[in-house]
Amino acid sequence: SFQGSQGRAYLFNSVVNVGCGPAEERVLLTGLHAVADIYCENCKTTLGWKYEHAFESSQKYKEGKFIIELAHMIKDNGWE
């Protein structure tokens, strides 16, 4: 039940083949967070962000995790 800037998104513990930009503070739907945009290492498309720091205690579980927006996911080999 996560939202990205382009709609539905998913929270991941780890990701592969992505680069990470510099962290910046942003006010998201769940409050103030320090996040860094993540992008595809191959095509450089921004995919979502990494939670570097959550300022509210109820959001601390997101720290170190990644959001990838559904709009940037590709179904391949029967994956759903």
PDB file with SEQRES, HELIX, SHEET and CRYST1 records, atoms N, CA, C and O in Angstrom:
SEQRES   1 A   80  SER PHE GLN GLY SER GLN GLY ARG ALA TYR LEU PHE ASN          
SEQRES   2 A   80  SER VAL VAL ASN VAL GLY CYS GLY PRO ALA GLU GLU ARG          
SEQRES   3 A   80  VAL LEU LEU THR GLY LEU HIS ALA VAL ALA ASP ILE TYR          
SEQRES   4 A   80  CYS GLU ASN CYS LYS THR THR LEU GLY TRP LYS TYR GLU          
SEQRES   5 A   80  HIS ALA PHE GLU SER SER GLN LYS TYR LYS GLU GLY LYS          
SEQRES   6 A   80  PHE ILE ILE GLU LEU ALA HIS MET ILE LYS ASP ASN GLY          
SEQRES   7 A   80  TRP GLU                                                      
HELIX    1 AA1 SER A   57  LYS A   62  5                                   6    
HELIX    2 AA2 LEU A   70  HIS A   72  5                                   3    
SHEET    1 AA1 6 PHE A   2  GLY A   4  0                                        
SHEET    2 AA1 6 GLY A   7  PHE A  12 -1                                        
SHEET    3 AA1 6 PHE A  66  GLU A  69 -1                                        
SHEET    4 AA1 6 THR A  46  ALA A  54 -1                                        
SHEET    5 AA1 6 GLY A  31  CYS A  40 -1                                        
SHEET    6 AA1 6 VAL A  18  LEU A  28 -1                                        
CRYST1    1.000    1.000    1.000  90.00  90.00  90.00 P 1           1          
ATOM      1  N   SER A   1       0.828  -1.203   0.000  1.00  0.00           N  
ATOM      2  CA  SER A   1       0.000   0.000   0.000  1.00  0.00           C  
ATOM      3  C   SER A   1       0.871   1.265   0.000  1.00  0.00           C  
ATOM      4  O   SER A   1       0.564   2.229   0.701  1.00  0.00           O  
ATOM      5  N   PHE A   2       1.932   1.259  -0.769  1.00  0.00           N  
ATOM      6  CA  PHE A   2       2.816   2.418  -0.858  1.00  0.00           C  
ATOM      7  C   PHE A   2       2.497   3.212  -2.113  1.00  0.00           C  
ATOM      8  O   PHE A   2       2.039   2.659  -3.113  1.00  0.00           O  
ATOM      9  N   GLN A   3       2.743   4.511  -2.049  1.00  0.00           N  
ATOM     10  CA  GLN A   3       2.486   5.400  -3.176  1.00  0.00           C  
ATOM     11  C   GLN A   3       3.778   6.077  -3.593  1.00  0.00           C  
ATOM     12  O   GLN A   3       4.525   6.584  -2.756  1.00  0.00           O  
ATOM     13  N   GLY A   4       4.036   6.080  -4.894  1.00  0.00           N  
ATOM     14  CA  GLY A   4       5.143   6.834  -5.458  1.00  0.00           C  
ATOM     15  C   GLY A   4       4.588   8.065  -6.147  1.00  0.00           C  
ATOM     16  O   GLY A   4       3.387   8.325  -6.076  1.00  0.00           O  
ATOM     17  N   SER A   5       5.423   8.810  -6.798  1.00  0.00           N  
ATOM     18  CA  SER A   5       4.962  10.013  -7.500  1.00  0.00           C  
ATOM     19  C   SER A   5       4.107   9.673  -8.708  1.00  0.00           C  
ATOM     20  O   SER A   5       3.342  10.513  -9.183  1.00  0.00           O  
ATOM     21  N   GLN A   6       4.230   8.425  -9.220  1.00  0.00           N  
ATOM     22  CA  GLN A   6       3.457   8.004 -10.384  1.00  0.00           C  
ATOM     23  C   GLN A   6       2.457   6.905 -10.057  1.00  0.00           C  
ATOM     24  O   GLN A   6       2.065   6.146 -10.943  1.00  0.00           O  
ATOM     25  N   GLY A   7       2.040   6.808  -8.803  1.00  0.00           N  
ATOM     26  CA  GLY A   7       1.048   5.806  -8.421  1.00  0.00           C  
ATOM     27  C   GLY A   7       1.602   4.753  -7.482  1.00  0.00           C  
ATOM     28  O   GLY A   7       2.514   5.009  -6.695  1.00  0.00           O  
ATOM     29  N   ARG A   8       1.031   3.564  -7.582  1.00  0.00           N  
ATOM     30  CA  ARG A   8       1.361   2.467  -6.684  1.00  0.00           C  
ATOM     31  C   ARG A   8       2.845   2.127  -6.709  1.00  0.00           C  
ATOM     32  O   ARG A   8       3.504   2.217  -7.745  1.00  0.00           O  
ATOM     33  N   ALA A   9       3.358   1.733  -5.544  1.00  0.00           N  
ATOM     34  CA  ALA A   9       4.778   1.404  -5.409  1.00  0.00           C  
ATOM     35  C   ALA A   9       4.936   0.270  -4.400  1.00  0.00           C  
ATOM     36  O   ALA A   9       4.020  -0.031  -3.636  1.00  0.00           O  
ATOM     37  N   TYR A  10       6.115  -0.353  -4.411  1.00  0.00           N  
ATOM     38  CA  TYR A  10       6.411  -1.466  -3.512  1.00  0.00           C  
ATOM     39  C   TYR A  10       7.671  -1.168  -2.708  1.00  0.00           C  
ATOM     40  O   TYR A  10       8.601  -0.521  -3.191  1.00  0.00           O  
ATOM     41  N   LEU A  11       7.677  -1.657  -1.468  1.00  0.00           N  
ATOM     42  CA  LEU A  11       8.816  -1.487  -0.576  1.00  0.00           C  
ATOM     43  C   LEU A  11       9.654  -2.757  -0.606  1.00  0.00           C  
ATOM     44  O   LEU A  11       9.127  -3.854  -0.423  1.00  0.00           O  
ATOM     45  N   PHE A  12      10.969  -2.613  -0.839  1.00  0.00           N  
ATOM     46  CA  PHE A  12      11.889  -3.749  -0.909  1.00  0.00           C  
ATOM     47  C   PHE A  12      12.984  -3.610   0.137  1.00  0.00           C  
ATOM     48  O   PHE A  12      13.409  -2.501   0.464  1.00  0.00           O  
ATOM     49  N   ASN A  13      13.437  -4.744   0.659  1.00  0.00           N  
ATOM     50  CA  ASN A  13      14.578  -4.751   1.581  1.00  0.00           C  
ATOM     51  C   ASN A  13      15.882  -4.536   0.843  1.00  0.00           C  
ATOM     52  O   ASN A  13      16.801  -3.909   1.370  1.00  0.00           O  
ATOM     53  N   SER A  14      15.971  -5.053  -0.380  1.00  0.00           N  
ATOM     54  CA  SER A  14      17.184  -4.901  -1.168  1.00  0.00           C  
ATOM     55  C   SER A  14      16.822  -4.868  -2.650  1.00  0.00           C  
ATOM     56  O   SER A  14      15.778  -5.374  -3.060  1.00  0.00           O  
ATOM     57  N   VAL A  15      17.694  -4.272  -3.433  1.00  0.00           N  
ATOM     58  CA  VAL A  15      17.517  -4.184  -4.881  1.00  0.00           C  
ATOM     59  C   VAL A  15      18.880  -4.430  -5.539  1.00  0.00           C  
ATOM     60  O   VAL A  15      19.918  -4.313  -4.889  1.00  0.00           O  
ATOM     61  N   VAL A  16      18.867  -4.767  -6.816  1.00  0.00           N  
ATOM     62  CA  VAL A  16      20.106  -4.992  -7.549  1.00  0.00           C  
ATOM     63  C   VAL A  16      20.101  -4.146  -8.816  1.00  0.00           C  
ATOM     64  O   VAL A  16      19.046  -3.755  -9.315  1.00  0.00           O  
ATOM     65  N   ASN A  17      21.274  -3.876  -9.314  1.00  0.00           N  
ATOM     66  CA  ASN A  17      21.462  -3.138 -10.566  1.00  0.00           C  
ATOM     67  C   ASN A  17      20.879  -1.736 -10.530  1.00  0.00           C  
ATOM     68  O   ASN A  17      20.372  -1.243 -11.538  1.00  0.00           O  
ATOM     69  N   VAL A  18      20.948  -1.098  -9.375  1.00  0.00           N  
ATOM     70  CA  VAL A  18      20.498   0.288  -9.260  1.00  0.00           C  
ATOM     71  C   VAL A  18      21.612   1.141  -8.669  1.00  0.00           C  
ATOM     72  O   VAL A  18      22.437   0.669  -7.886  1.00  0.00           O  
ATOM     73  N   GLY A  19      21.613   2.403  -9.064  1.00  0.00           N  
ATOM     74  CA  GLY A  19      22.504   3.383  -8.478  1.00  0.00           C  
ATOM     75  C   GLY A  19      21.702   4.263  -7.539  1.00  0.00           C  
ATOM     76  O   GLY A  19      20.471   4.267  -7.575  1.00  0.00           O  
ATOM     77  N   CYS A  20      22.394   4.997  -6.711  1.00  0.00           N  
ATOM     78  CA  CYS A  20      21.743   5.824  -5.692  1.00  0.00           C  
ATOM     79  C   CYS A  20      22.288   7.244  -5.769  1.00  0.00           C  
ATOM     80  O   CYS A  20      23.501   7.453  -5.771  1.00  0.00           O  
ATOM     81  N   GLY A  21      21.387   8.214  -5.831  1.00  0.00           N  
ATOM     82  CA  GLY A  21      21.782   9.613  -5.844  1.00  0.00           C  
ATOM     83  C   GLY A  21      22.009  10.126  -4.432  1.00  0.00           C  
ATOM     84  O   GLY A  21      21.984   9.354  -3.473  1.00  0.00           O  
ATOM     85  N   PRO A  22      22.231  11.427  -4.303  1.00  0.00           N  
ATOM     86  CA  PRO A  22      22.447  12.014  -2.977  1.00  0.00           C  
ATOM     87  C   PRO A  22      21.144  12.085  -2.177  1.00  0.00           C  
ATOM     88  O   PRO A  22      20.066  12.246  -2.748  1.00  0.00           O  
ATOM     89  N   ALA A  23      21.252  11.965  -0.877  1.00  0.00           N  
ATOM     90  CA  ALA A  23      20.075  12.041  -0.005  1.00  0.00           C  
ATOM     91  C   ALA A  23      19.611  13.485   0.136  1.00  0.00           C  
ATOM     92  O   ALA A  23      20.417  14.416   0.151  1.00  0.00           O  
ATOM     93  N   GLU A  24      18.303  13.650   0.238  1.00  0.00           N  
ATOM     94  CA  GLU A  24      17.710  14.969   0.488  1.00  0.00           C  
ATOM     95  C   GLU A  24      16.449  14.782   1.320  1.00  0.00           C  
ATOM     96  O   GLU A  24      15.816  13.727   1.275  1.00  0.00           O  
ATOM     97  N   GLU A  25      16.093  15.804   2.073  1.00  0.00           N  
ATOM     98  CA  GLU A  25      14.887  15.735   2.893  1.00  0.00           C  
ATOM     99  C   GLU A  25      13.679  16.044   2.038  1.00  0.00           C  
ATOM    100  O   GLU A  25      13.674  17.006   1.270  1.00  0.00           O  
ATOM    101  N   ARG A  26      12.636  15.205   2.182  1.00  0.00           N  
ATOM    102  CA  ARG A  26      11.377  15.402   1.452  1.00  0.00           C  
ATOM    103  C   ARG A  26      10.215  15.128   2.384  1.00  0.00           C  
ATOM    104  O   ARG A  26      10.279  14.238   3.232  1.00  0.00           O  
ATOM    105  N   VAL A  27       9.167  15.891   2.221  1.00  0.00           N  
ATOM    106  CA  VAL A  27       7.926  15.628   2.939  1.00  0.00           C  
ATOM    107  C   VAL A  27       7.096  14.704   2.053  1.00  0.00           C  
ATOM    108  O   VAL A  27       6.636  15.100   0.983  1.00  0.00           O  
ATOM    109  N   LEU A  28       6.911  13.462   2.514  1.00  0.00           N  
ATOM    110  CA  LEU A  28       6.122  12.471   1.794  1.00  0.00           C  
ATOM    111  C   LEU A  28       4.775  12.315   2.488  1.00  0.00           C  
ATOM    112  O   LEU A  28       4.511  12.988   3.484  1.00  0.00           O  
ATOM    113  N   LEU A  29       3.931  11.443   1.977  1.00  0.00           N  
ATOM    114  CA  LEU A  29       2.609  11.250   2.573  1.00  0.00           C  
ATOM    115  C   LEU A  29       2.679  10.854   4.040  1.00  0.00           C  
ATOM    116  O   LEU A  29       1.766  11.158   4.808  1.00  0.00           O  
ATOM    117  N   THR A  30       3.752  10.181   4.436  1.00  0.00           N  
ATOM    118  CA  THR A  30       3.900   9.709   5.817  1.00  0.00           C  
ATOM    119  C   THR A  30       4.825  10.586   6.655  1.00  0.00           C  
ATOM    120  O   THR A  30       5.271  10.173   7.725  1.00  0.00           O  
ATOM    121  N   GLY A  31       5.114  11.790   6.176  1.00  0.00           N  
ATOM    122  CA  GLY A  31       5.936  12.705   6.959  1.00  0.00           C  
ATOM    123  C   GLY A  31       7.284  12.996   6.332  1.00  0.00           C  
ATOM    124  O   GLY A  31       7.536  12.661   5.174  1.00  0.00           O  
ATOM    125  N   LEU A  32       8.148  13.626   7.116  1.00  0.00           N  
ATOM    126  CA  LEU A  32       9.466  14.038   6.649  1.00  0.00           C  
ATOM    127  C   LEU A  32      10.438  12.857   6.672  1.00  0.00           C  
ATOM    128  O   LEU A  32      10.559  12.151   7.674  1.00  0.00           O  
ATOM    129  N   HIS A  33      11.129  12.658   5.542  1.00  0.00           N  
ATOM    130  CA  HIS A  33      12.126  11.594   5.408  1.00  0.00           C  
ATOM    131  C   HIS A  33      13.337  12.148   4.679  1.00  0.00           C  
ATOM    132  O   HIS A  33      13.222  13.098   3.905  1.00  0.00           O  
ATOM    133  N   ALA A  34      14.500  11.554   4.926  1.00  0.00           N  
ATOM    134  CA  ALA A  34      15.678  11.791   4.096  1.00  0.00           C  
ATOM    135  C   ALA A  34      15.720  10.623   3.115  1.00  0.00           C  
ATOM    136  O   ALA A  34      15.841   9.468   3.524  1.00  0.00           O  
ATOM    137  N   VAL A  35      15.621  10.927   1.817  1.00  0.00           N  
ATOM    138  CA  VAL A  35      15.572   9.893   0.790  1.00  0.00           C  
ATOM    139  C   VAL A  35      16.585  10.199  -0.305  1.00  0.00           C  
ATOM    140  O   VAL A  35      16.994  11.343  -0.497  1.00  0.00           O  
ATOM    141  N   ALA A  36      16.977   9.151  -1.015  1.00  0.00           N  
ATOM    142  CA  ALA A  36      17.886   9.288  -2.150  1.00  0.00           C  
ATOM    143  C   ALA A  36      17.224   8.602  -3.345  1.00  0.00           C  
ATOM    144  O   ALA A  36      16.795   7.454  -3.234  1.00  0.00           O  
ATOM    145  N   ASP A  37      17.136   9.282  -4.474  1.00  0.00           N  
ATOM    146  CA  ASP A  37      16.576   8.668  -5.667  1.00  0.00           C  
ATOM    147  C   ASP A  37      17.431   7.484  -6.088  1.00  0.00           C  
ATOM    148  O   ASP A  37      18.656   7.519  -5.977  1.00  0.00           O  
ATOM    149  N   ILE A  38      16.773   6.433  -6.572  1.00  0.00           N  
ATOM    150  CA  ILE A  38      17.489   5.292  -7.132  1.00  0.00           C  
ATOM    151  C   ILE A  38      17.171   5.210  -8.616  1.00  0.00           C  
ATOM    152  O   ILE A  38      16.080   5.576  -9.053  1.00  0.00           O  
ATOM    153  N   TYR A  39      18.138   4.725  -9.383  1.00  0.00           N  
ATOM    154  CA  TYR A  39      17.974   4.685 -10.834  1.00  0.00           C  
ATOM    155  C   TYR A  39      18.581   3.400 -11.388  1.00  0.00           C  
ATOM    156  O   TYR A  39      19.458   2.795 -10.772  1.00  0.00           O  
ATOM    157  N   CYS A  40      18.099   2.995 -12.564  1.00  0.00           N  
ATOM    158  CA  CYS A  40      18.605   1.821 -13.253  1.00  0.00           C  
ATOM    159  C   CYS A  40      20.044   2.080 -13.682  1.00  0.00           C  
ATOM    160  O   CYS A  40      20.335   3.098 -14.310  1.00  0.00           O  
ATOM    161  N   GLU A  41      20.943   1.161 -13.344  1.00  0.00           N  
ATOM    162  CA  GLU A  41      22.356   1.305 -13.728  1.00  0.00           C  
ATOM    163  C   GLU A  41      22.534   1.241 -15.245  1.00  0.00           C  
ATOM    164  O   GLU A  41      23.494   1.794 -15.781  1.00  0.00           O  
ATOM    165  N   ASN A  42      21.617   0.571 -15.933  1.00  0.00           N  
ATOM    166  CA  ASN A  42      21.746   0.405 -17.375  1.00  0.00           C  
ATOM    167  C   ASN A  42      21.228   1.625 -18.135  1.00  0.00           C  
ATOM    168  O   ASN A  42      21.964   2.230 -18.915  1.00  0.00           O  
ATOM    169  N   CYS A  43      19.950   1.989 -17.909  1.00  0.00           N  
ATOM    170  CA  CYS A  43      19.341   3.073 -18.710  1.00  0.00           C  
ATOM    171  C   CYS A  43      19.260   4.407 -17.977  1.00  0.00           C  
ATOM    172  O   CYS A  43      18.897   5.420 -18.575  1.00  0.00           O  
ATOM    173  N   LYS A  44      19.595   4.417 -16.687  1.00  0.00           N  
ATOM    174  CA  LYS A  44      19.616   5.633 -15.850  1.00  0.00           C  
ATOM    175  C   LYS A  44      18.228   6.201 -15.539  1.00  0.00           C  
ATOM    176  O   LYS A  44      18.123   7.335 -15.071  1.00  0.00           O  
ATOM    177  N   THR A  45      17.170   5.441 -15.788  1.00  0.00           N  
ATOM    178  CA  THR A  45      15.815   5.874 -15.458  1.00  0.00           C  
ATOM    179  C   THR A  45      15.613   5.867 -13.943  1.00  0.00           C  
ATOM    180  O   THR A  45      15.987   4.899 -13.281  1.00  0.00           O  
ATOM    181  N   THR A  46      15.038   6.915 -13.391  1.00  0.00           N  
ATOM    182  CA  THR A  46      14.715   6.951 -11.972  1.00  0.00           C  
ATOM    183  C   THR A  46      13.591   5.962 -11.700  1.00  0.00           C  
ATOM    184  O   THR A  46      12.555   5.993 -12.364  1.00  0.00           O  
ATOM    185  N   LEU A  47      13.797   5.087 -10.725  1.00  0.00           N  
ATOM    186  CA  LEU A  47      12.848   4.016 -10.420  1.00  0.00           C  
ATOM    187  C   LEU A  47      12.054   4.266  -9.144  1.00  0.00           C  
ATOM    188  O   LEU A  47      10.944   3.756  -8.986  1.00  0.00           O  
ATOM    189  N   GLY A  48      12.614   5.038  -8.251  1.00  0.00           N  
ATOM    190  CA  GLY A  48      12.007   5.271  -6.943  1.00  0.00           C  
ATOM    191  C   GLY A  48      13.018   5.924  -6.030  1.00  0.00           C  
ATOM    192  O   GLY A  48      13.758   6.815  -6.448  1.00  0.00           O  
ATOM    193  N   TRP A  49      13.053   5.480  -4.769  1.00  0.00           N  
ATOM    194  CA  TRP A  49      14.005   6.082  -3.828  1.00  0.00           C  
ATOM    195  C   TRP A  49      14.368   5.105  -2.717  1.00  0.00           C  
ATOM    196  O   TRP A  49      13.709   4.085  -2.514  1.00  0.00           O  
ATOM    197  N   LYS A  50      15.433   5.450  -2.007  1.00  0.00           N  
ATOM    198  CA  LYS A  50      15.870   4.715  -0.822  1.00  0.00           C  
ATOM    199  C   LYS A  50      15.616   5.591   0.393  1.00  0.00           C  
ATOM    200  O   LYS A  50      15.945   6.777   0.393  1.00  0.00           O  
ATOM    201  N   TYR A  51      15.031   5.003   1.428  1.00  0.00           N  
ATOM    202  CA  TYR A  51      14.830   5.716   2.687  1.00  0.00           C  
ATOM    203  C   TYR A  51      16.141   5.712   3.462  1.00  0.00           C  
ATOM    204  O   TYR A  51      16.589   4.658   3.913  1.00  0.00           O  
ATOM    205  N   GLU A  52      16.744   6.852   3.620  1.00  0.00           N  
ATOM    206  CA  GLU A  52      17.980   6.966   4.397  1.00  0.00           C  
ATOM    207  C   GLU A  52      17.684   7.218   5.871  1.00  0.00           C  
ATOM    208  O   GLU A  52      18.361   6.675   6.744  1.00  0.00           O  
ATOM    209  N   HIS A  53      16.669   8.044   6.150  1.00  0.00           N  
ATOM    210  CA  HIS A  53      16.340   8.385   7.536  1.00  0.00           C  
ATOM    211  C   HIS A  53      14.866   8.772   7.630  1.00  0.00           C  
ATOM    212  O   HIS A  53      14.355   9.519   6.795  1.00  0.00           O  
ATOM    213  N   ALA A  54      14.197   8.260   8.644  1.00  0.00           N  
ATOM    214  CA  ALA A  54      12.812   8.641   8.929  1.00  0.00           C  
ATOM    215  C   ALA A  54      12.822   9.476  10.207  1.00  0.00           C  
ATOM    216  O   ALA A  54      13.416   9.081  11.210  1.00  0.00           O  
ATOM    217  N   PHE A  55      12.174  10.610  10.165  1.00  0.00           N  
ATOM    218  CA  PHE A  55      12.178  11.503  11.318  1.00  0.00           C  
ATOM    219  C   PHE A  55      11.108  11.157  12.341  1.00  0.00           C  
ATOM    220  O   PHE A  55      11.199  11.585  13.491  1.00  0.00           O  
ATOM    221  N   GLU A  56      10.091  10.388  11.946  1.00  0.00           N  
ATOM    222  CA  GLU A  56       9.036   9.975  12.874  1.00  0.00           C  
ATOM    223  C   GLU A  56       9.287   8.531  13.308  1.00  0.00           C  
ATOM    224  O   GLU A  56       9.612   7.675  12.485  1.00  0.00           O  
ATOM    225  N   SER A  57       9.133   8.273  14.591  1.00  0.00           N  
ATOM    226  CA  SER A  57       9.452   6.942  15.123  1.00  0.00           C  
ATOM    227  C   SER A  57       8.614   5.838  14.479  1.00  0.00           C  
ATOM    228  O   SER A  57       9.095   4.717  14.321  1.00  0.00           O  
ATOM    229  N   SER A  58       7.373   6.138  14.108  1.00  0.00           N  
ATOM    230  CA  SER A  58       6.517   5.115  13.498  1.00  0.00           C  
ATOM    231  C   SER A  58       6.967   4.728  12.095  1.00  0.00           C  
ATOM    232  O   SER A  58       6.500   3.727  11.550  1.00  0.00           O  
ATOM    233  N   GLN A  59       7.861   5.503  11.508  1.00  0.00           N  
ATOM    234  CA  GLN A  59       8.327   5.254  10.145  1.00  0.00           C  
ATOM    235  C   GLN A  59       9.752   4.687  10.083  1.00  0.00           C  
ATOM    236  O   GLN A  59      10.284   4.472   8.994  1.00  0.00           O  
ATOM    237  N   LYS A  60      10.363   4.449  11.234  1.00  0.00           N  
ATOM    238  CA  LYS A  60      11.756   3.983  11.289  1.00  0.00           C  
ATOM    239  C   LYS A  60      11.965   2.650  10.564  1.00  0.00           C  
ATOM    240  O   LYS A  60      13.070   2.377  10.095  1.00  0.00           O  
ATOM    241  N   TYR A  61      10.929   1.820  10.464  1.00  0.00           N  
ATOM    242  CA  TYR A  61      11.068   0.522   9.800  1.00  0.00           C  
ATOM    243  C   TYR A  61      11.444   0.655   8.328  1.00  0.00           C  
ATOM    244  O   TYR A  61      11.909  -0.316   7.730  1.00  0.00           O  
ATOM    245  N   LYS A  62      11.256   1.822   7.732  1.00  0.00           N  
ATOM    246  CA  LYS A  62      11.567   2.048   6.325  1.00  0.00           C  
ATOM    247  C   LYS A  62      13.046   2.353   6.083  1.00  0.00           C  
ATOM    248  O   LYS A  62      13.514   2.248   4.949  1.00  0.00           O  
ATOM    249  N   GLU A  63      13.772   2.719   7.101  1.00  0.00           N  
ATOM    250  CA  GLU A  63      15.172   3.117   6.922  1.00  0.00           C  
ATOM    251  C   GLU A  63      15.991   2.009   6.279  1.00  0.00           C  
ATOM    252  O   GLU A  63      15.944   0.854   6.705  1.00  0.00           O  
ATOM    253  N   GLY A  64      16.739   2.378   5.251  1.00  0.00           N  
ATOM    254  CA  GLY A  64      17.578   1.427   4.534  1.00  0.00           C  
ATOM    255  C   GLY A  64      16.842   0.621   3.475  1.00  0.00           C  
ATOM    256  O   GLY A  64      17.456  -0.187   2.779  1.00  0.00           O  
ATOM    257  N   LYS A  65      15.528   0.829   3.341  1.00  0.00           N  
ATOM    258  CA  LYS A  65      14.730   0.088   2.362  1.00  0.00           C  
ATOM    259  C   LYS A  65      14.462   0.945   1.123  1.00  0.00           C  
ATOM    260  O   LYS A  65      14.741   2.144   1.104  1.00  0.00           O  
ATOM    261  N   PHE A  66      13.924   0.313   0.111  1.00  0.00           N  
ATOM    262  CA  PHE A  66      13.772   0.935  -1.200  1.00  0.00           C  
ATOM    263  C   PHE A  66      12.324   0.920  -1.668  1.00  0.00           C  
ATOM    264  O   PHE A  66      11.602  -0.052  -1.448  1.00  0.00           O  
ATOM    265  N   ILE A  67      11.912   1.991  -2.306  1.00  0.00           N  
ATOM    266  CA  ILE A  67      10.610   2.070  -2.979  1.00  0.00           C  
ATOM    267  C   ILE A  67      10.869   2.015  -4.480  1.00  0.00           C  
ATOM    268  O   ILE A  67      11.680   2.772  -5.013  1.00  0.00           O  
ATOM    269  N   ILE A  68      10.165   1.104  -5.152  1.00  0.00           N  
ATOM    270  CA  ILE A  68      10.176   1.088  -6.618  1.00  0.00           C  
ATOM    271  C   ILE A  68       8.734   1.233  -7.077  1.00  0.00           C  
ATOM    272  O   ILE A  68       7.849   0.513  -6.616  1.00  0.00           O  
ATOM    273  N   GLU A  69       8.508   2.167  -7.987  1.00  0.00           N  
ATOM    274  CA  GLU A  69       7.164   2.436  -8.483  1.00  0.00           C  
ATOM    275  C   GLU A  69       6.751   1.371  -9.494  1.00  0.00           C  
ATOM    276  O   GLU A  69       7.541   0.972 -10.349  1.00  0.00           O  
ATOM    277  N   LEU A  70       5.517   0.920  -9.386  1.00  0.00           N  
ATOM    278  CA  LEU A  70       4.976  -0.094 -10.279  1.00  0.00           C  
ATOM    279  C   LEU A  70       5.113   0.326 -11.742  1.00  0.00           C  
ATOM    280  O   LEU A  70       5.321  -0.526 -12.606  1.00  0.00           O  
ATOM    281  N   ALA A  71       5.003   1.608 -12.031  1.00  0.00           N  
ATOM    282  CA  ALA A  71       5.108   2.111 -13.400  1.00  0.00           C  
ATOM    283  C   ALA A  71       6.453   1.789 -14.034  1.00  0.00           C  
ATOM    284  O   ALA A  71       6.581   1.813 -15.258  1.00  0.00           O  
ATOM    285  N   HIS A  72       7.466   1.485 -13.211  1.00  0.00           N  
ATOM    286  CA  HIS A  72       8.810   1.202 -13.727  1.00  0.00           C  
ATOM    287  C   HIS A  72       9.158  -0.286 -13.702  1.00  0.00           C  
ATOM    288  O   HIS A  72      10.283  -0.665 -14.027  1.00  0.00           O  
ATOM    289  N   MET A  73       8.207  -1.121 -13.321  1.00  0.00           N  
ATOM    290  CA  MET A  73       8.451  -2.564 -13.291  1.00  0.00           C  
ATOM    291  C   MET A  73       7.996  -3.174 -14.606  1.00  0.00           C  
ATOM    292  O   MET A  73       6.991  -2.759 -15.183  1.00  0.00           O  
ATOM    293  N   ILE A  74       8.746  -4.161 -15.070  1.00  0.00           N  
ATOM    294  CA  ILE A  74       8.437  -4.840 -16.322  1.00  0.00           C  
ATOM    295  C   ILE A  74       8.149  -6.300 -16.023  1.00  0.00           C  
ATOM    296  O   ILE A  74       8.936  -6.965 -15.349  1.00  0.00           O  
ATOM    297  N   LYS A  75       7.031  -6.799 -16.518  1.00  0.00           N  
ATOM    298  CA  LYS A  75       6.697  -8.214 -16.352  1.00  0.00           C  
ATOM    299  C   LYS A  75       7.504  -9.011 -17.370  1.00  0.00           C  
ATOM    300  O   LYS A  75       7.460  -8.728 -18.568  1.00  0.00           O  
ATOM    301  N   ASP A  76       8.243 -10.013 -16.884  1.00  0.00           N  
ATOM    302  CA  ASP A  76       9.067 -10.816 -17.755  1.00  0.00           C  
ATOM    303  C   ASP A  76       9.092 -12.256 -17.257  1.00  0.00           C  
ATOM    304  O   ASP A  76       9.125 -12.485 -16.048  1.00  0.00           O  
ATOM    305  N   ASN A  77       9.076 -13.224 -18.157  1.00  0.00           N  
ATOM    306  CA  ASN A  77       9.156 -14.643 -17.804  1.00  0.00           C  
ATOM    307  C   ASN A  77       8.040 -15.094 -16.854  1.00  0.00           C  
ATOM    308  O   ASN A  77       8.269 -15.914 -15.965  1.00  0.00           O  
ATOM    309  N   GLY A  78       6.840 -14.557 -17.046  1.00  0.00           N  
ATOM    310  CA  GLY A  78       5.705 -14.985 -16.246  1.00  0.00           C  
ATOM    311  C   GLY A  78       5.612 -14.376 -14.865  1.00  0.00           C  
ATOM    312  O   GLY A  78       4.736 -14.751 -14.087  1.00  0.00           O  
ATOM    313  N   TRP A  79       6.489 -13.447 -14.543  1.00  0.00           N  
ATOM    314  CA  TRP A  79       6.456 -12.792 -13.229  1.00  0.00           C  
ATOM    315  C   TRP A  79       5.224 -11.904 -13.114  1.00  0.00           C  
ATOM    316  O   TRP A  79       4.887 -11.191 -14.059  1.00  0.00           O  
ATOM    317  N   GLU A  80       4.556 -11.937 -11.983  1.00  0.00           N  
ATOM    318  CA  GLU A  80       3.393 -11.073 -11.764  1.00  0.00           C  
ATOM    319  C   GLU A  80       3.518 -10.344 -10.456  1.00  0.00           C  
ATOM    320  O   GLU A  80       2.634  -9.567 -10.095  1.00  0.00           O  
TER     321      GLU A  80                                                      
END                                                                             
